[in-house]
Amino acid sequence: MAAMVGRTAPPPTESGERLAGRVRSAVYGTIIAMSVLAYLGDHEPGPWVTAVTVGGTGIVIFLAEAYAEVVGQAFSGAAAPSAHEIRVALRRTCWAAVPGLAAGIVLLVTALLRFPVATRIDITLWIGVGTLAVCSILAGRAARRRPAVRVAWTLGSVVVGSVIVLLKAALH
């Protein structure tokens, strides 16, 4: 019987691991921010409430990720985390806040440009779809996947983001 030879990714470098963590956090933060935006679209809150809600959600996600990482380390049998380990966890997970904060800024800018609430939220949601696509492209390049696989993953990300946008449209 012939042995199966599988394709394996090259071992991650330290910078590759950092990038992977940032992209993971950005994807997670983007999907949560998009979900909050989809919910807010039905309520038509003021521009500041919308921006603060989405931006605040980004910060909460970041803190939850950092806390989960520190608590997860406790199960490794190590002693209580040091201040250095907590700082490392905060640096590693801070990218989870970026999508929510960026969405809040986009919402404020589009409010200053006097776009209607629904249009502000739609613009921000489609930027989220673009963010998911960019994260998939980065992941495909980092894993050195074949171009066809990269395209498939990117299209999959666009489908996930588009489903969120379509659900928002169907519910509102």
N, C-alpha and C positions, 0 to 999 in steps of 0.2 A: 504494500500500500504506500502510495506516495505521500510524503509529508506535505502538509499545507504550509505554504510560505505566505505569511501576511505582511502587509506593508506596515511598517512602524514609523512613527514620527521620530525625528532626531531628538536626542535627549535635550530637555529644555535648559537654556542658559539662565543665569540669574536675571538678566534683563528681559529674557523671554517670559520667565515666570511672572515678573512684575507687570509686563504688558498683558499677559493672560488674565491676571487678577484685575487689572484696570478695565479691560474689555468686559469681563464677567460682571463686574460691578456696574459698569455703564449699561449693559444690556438689562440687567435686573432693574436698575433705577429707571431706565427708559420705559420699560413695560409697566411698572407701577405708576410712574408719572402719567403715562397715557391713559391708564385706567382711571386715575383721579380726574383727569381732564374729561374723559368720556362721561363720568358721573356729574361733574360740574356743569356740563353743557345743558342739562335739563333744568338747572336751577337759576341760570343767568345771574350769578353774583356780580358785584361790582369788580372793576379791574384790579383793585388792590386786594380784595378778598381772594380772587382767583389766583393772583400771583403769589400771595403769601401762603395760600393753601398748598399750591403745587410746590413752591420752593421749600416750605416747611416740611412737606412730605419727603422731599429729597434729603433733607437734613435728618429726619427721623429714620429713614432707611439706612443712611450712613451710620448713624449711632447704633441701630439695631444690628447691622452687619459687624461692626467693631465689637460690640458686646458679645455677639454670638461667637466670634472668633476667639475672644479671650476666654469665654466660658468653655468653648470646645477644647482649648488647650488644657483646661483643668482635668479633662478626662484622659489626657495622655500620661497622667501620673506625675507630672511635674509639680514643683512647688507653686505657690501662688505667683501670679505673673508679676514681673518686675515693672517698674516705670518704663524701662526701655521696651519691653515686650508690648506694653499697652500703646506706646507711641508708634511702634511698628505696625500694630493692628490698625491704628487710626490712619496711618499713611496708606496702608494697603487697601483699606475699604473706603477711603474718602471719595473715590470716583463714583460711588453709588449716589452721592448727593448732586453731582454735576448735572445730570439730566433734569432733575426737578428744579434746580436753581436756574439753569439755562431756559427751561420752559417758562419759569416765572418772569425772566427778563424779556423773552419774546412776547409774552402776554402783555407786559407793561408797555413795550414799544408799540405793539399793534393797537393798544388802547390809546396811546398818545397820538397815533395816526388816525384815530377815530374809526377804526374798523368795528363793525357790529360784533357783539359777543360771540355769536355762532361762528363767524368768520375767524375771529381771533383763535378760538379753540380749534377749529379745523386746520388752520395754518400750523399751529403748534403740534397737533397730532401728526400731520404729514411730515413735519420736521422729525418727529419721533420715528416715523417709518424710515426716513432716510438714515437716521442714526443707527437703527437696527441693521440696515443694509450695509453701512460702512463697517460696523462691528463684525458682520459676517465676512466681509471682504478681508479685513485684517486677520481674522481667525483663519481663513482659508490660506492666506499667504504665509502666516506663521507656521501652519501645519504642512505647508508645501503640498497641498492637495492639487490634483489635476485640475485644469481649467474648467472642465465640465462639472466637476464636483463643487468647485467654488461658485460657479453660476447657480447650481441647484440650491446650495445653502443660502446664497444671497436672495434668490427668488423665494425660498422658504421664509426668510426673515421679512421680506416685503409682504408675503401672504399673511404672516402672523400680525404684523402691524396694520395691514389693511382690514383684517377681520375686526380688530379693535375699533378702527374708524367706522366700519360698516355697522358694527353693533351699536356704536354711539348714534349713528344716523337712524337705525331702526328703532331704537328706544326713545328717541326724542322727536 
